[in-house]
Amino acid sequence: MKNIIRSLERTLAQIFEPAFLKVFVLGILTTMVAIIATWFLANYLKGQIILTQFDWQWVNDFFQWILDVDWIFNIIFFFLMGIFFPPIATVFMSLYLDDIVDAVENKYYPERKAGKRIGVAHLAYLALRLAFWIVILNIIVIPLYFFFFWLPFVPLVIFYTLNSYLLGWGYYEMVAVRHLGIREAGQHRKSIRGQVLGGGFVVTLLYSFPVVNLAAPILGAAILAHLFHLSLQDRERET
């Protein structure tokens, strides 16, 4: 818990530095482009559904009812965006992750700076893999949200537990592979799984607030970078 609080404090103390502000602007612009593109895609697909006829009349009537009432379509769209925004933003964040982690390491851990960047292509691969699992697993649990909607907070517990684990794991890996091999990074993550899960929860929470969620992937990368380095410092003190 101590390291999670320190990571959040250090991240917030750095957000107005030029290196962070540059990435904030670029990351928010690209994420906004993704949201707008998704909106136009959703409306295009809406038009395609109107032209589609299913074998069961009740299915046709159901889709027609949704598409005829704009506010229902909008609610469904923003509900799905709330679930799938993190993977979309994570993919775009990967373009700038090296800059964020460099800024963190330059200020707080100059003696532990990564020898080299892992590159946009590798980061994009890690981000796409994370996005894939976020999308797939969140689709799988959607029936649970409807099944448990009458139980207070149970859908929220499911959502935050699942996404805290996924975002903690994914963001940690994108930071750790700058310093460790995949196998060693996995072993280290397991040794601090509670901290990684806690960091993932903070990131998931940031994604829950409008406007703040635009900066969540950048803040998340910085928080997990701090957790990685602070955990290494703890391990060194213990030996």
N, C-alpha and C positions, 0 to 999 in steps of 0.2 A: 504493500500500500504506500509505503514511504517513497519508493521509486516512482510510482505512478503520479503521485502529487508533485514530486520534483520535476518529472518530465513535463507535466502540464504547465507548471510555473515557468520553467525555462522556455517552453514553446511560446507562451503568451508574452514573455519578456522580449522575444525576438521578432515578433510579427511586424513591427514597424521599421525594421532594418531594410535597407535598399534591396538586398538579395531576396528577402522574403516578399517584399512588395512587388518586385518584378515578376516573381513566379505567381503571386496572387492574381495579378492583372491578367497574365497570359493564361493561367489555369481557369480563371472564372470566365474569360472570353470564350475559350474553347468549349468549356462545359455548357455555357449558354447556347452556343451554336448547336451542341448535341441535343439539348432540350428542345430547341426550336425545330430541328430536323425531325426529332421524334414526334413532335406534335403534328407536323405536316404528314409524316408517314402514317400516324394513327388515323388522321382524317382521310388519307388516301385509302387505307384498308377499310375504313368505315364505308366508303363509297363502293368498294368491291363486295363487301358483305351484302349491301343492298341488292346487288345484282345476282347474288347467289341464292339458289333455291335448294332447301334440304328435303330429304325424303319425308320427314315428319312435319306436319303442319304446325304443331305446337312450337317446334324449334324456330320455324320461320316467323311465327307470331311473336315469340319472345325477343328475337333479334330486332324485329321491326319495331317493337315497343321501345327497346333501348335506344335505337337509332332515331326514332321519332322524337324522343324527349331529350333535348340537348343536355340538360343538367345531369341526367343520369349517366349519359356518355362521359361527361366531364368528370363526374365523381369517380367513375370506374377508371378513367385515364389517370387521374391524379393519385388514386389508390395504388395502381400498378407502378406509377412513377416513383411513389414513395418506397416501394419494394425494390425496384430495379435501378433507381438512381445511383446507389453506391457502386455497382459494377460499371455503369456507364462513366461515372466521374473518375473511377479508379483507372480505367483504360487511358483516359486523357491525362490524368495526373502523372502517369508513368513517363510521359514525355519530359517532365520537369523534375522528376524525383531526385535525380543526381544533383541538381542545383540546390534543392532543399537540404539534402543530407550533407552536401559540402558546406553549406552555410552553418549547419549545426556543428559539424566536426571542426570547422575552422575556429569557431568561437569557444566551444566548450571542451573539445577533445583533440587539440592539435597534435598531441603525441600519438593519437590513434587513427589519424586520417587514412582513408583507404588508399592503397597504392595506385589504383587506377579505377576509372569509372567502368561499369559493366556494359554501358552502351544502351541506346534507345531500343535496339532490336531485342536484346535479352530482357530488358524491363517490360517491353510491350508483350513479349511472350508470357512472362510471369503475371502481368496484369490481365491478359486475356484468359489465362488459365484460372485465375481467381474469379474473374467475372463469370466464366462458364459455371463454376461450382456455386457461386452466389445465385445465379439465375435458376439453375437446375434445382437446387435444394429448396429455394424459396417457392418455386412452383409446386414442388412435392408437398410442402407443408400448408399450402393455401387451403386445402380441405379442413385441416385442423383449426384454422382460424374461424371457419364457419361452424364447425362442430362444437367448439368451445366458446363461441362468442357470448353465450349466456353466463359463463363463469367469469367473475371479475378478475381482470388482469392476466388470465391464463394466456390469451393470444399474445399479449405484450411480452410475457415471460418467454414464450416460444420464439417470438421474433427477435428479441434482444439476445437471448442465449445463442441462437443459431448464428446470427450475424456478428455478434461479438467474437465468437470463435473464428469465423471465416475471415473477418477483417483483421483481427489480431494476427492470425497465422499468415495471411497474405502480405500485410504490410511489413511484418517482422522479416519475412523471407526476402522481400525486395531490398531491405536494408542489410540484412546479415550476409547475403551472398557477395556483397562488396568486400567482405573481410574473411569469410569462412567458406569452405566447400559446402555443397548441398548436404552431405551426410553430417558433417560437423555442425552445420547450422541447425539441422533437425534435432540433433542430440542436445545442443544448447537450449533450443526452444523448449524441449520437453522438461529440462531442468528448471525452467522459469515459467512453466505453463500458466501459473496463476497470474503472474505479471502480464504476460501476453494477452490472456483473456481479459484482464482488467483494462489494459490499453485498448483492446478491441471494443470493449464496452463504451469507453470514452468516445472513441471514433464513431461508433454506432449512434450514440447519444447526440453527437454533433450533427450527424446526418438528419436528425429528427426535427431540427429547427430551420424554418425557412430563412433564406439569405445566408445564415451561418453554414448551411449544408454546402454552399458553393465553395467554401474554403475548407470543408471537412477533409478532403483527401490530402491537402497540403499539410494541414495541422496534424492529421493522422500519421503521415510519413515522418514528421518531426518528432512526434511523441514516441513512436516506436524506435526511432533512431536513438533517442535519449534512453529508453528502456534497455536497449541492446548494450549501450556503452556503460550505463550504470550497473547493469548486472555483471558485466565483465570486471568492473572495479570491485564489486562486492566479492566476486570469486577470488580475485587476487589478494584481497585483504584477509580472506579466510585461509589462504595457503601460506 
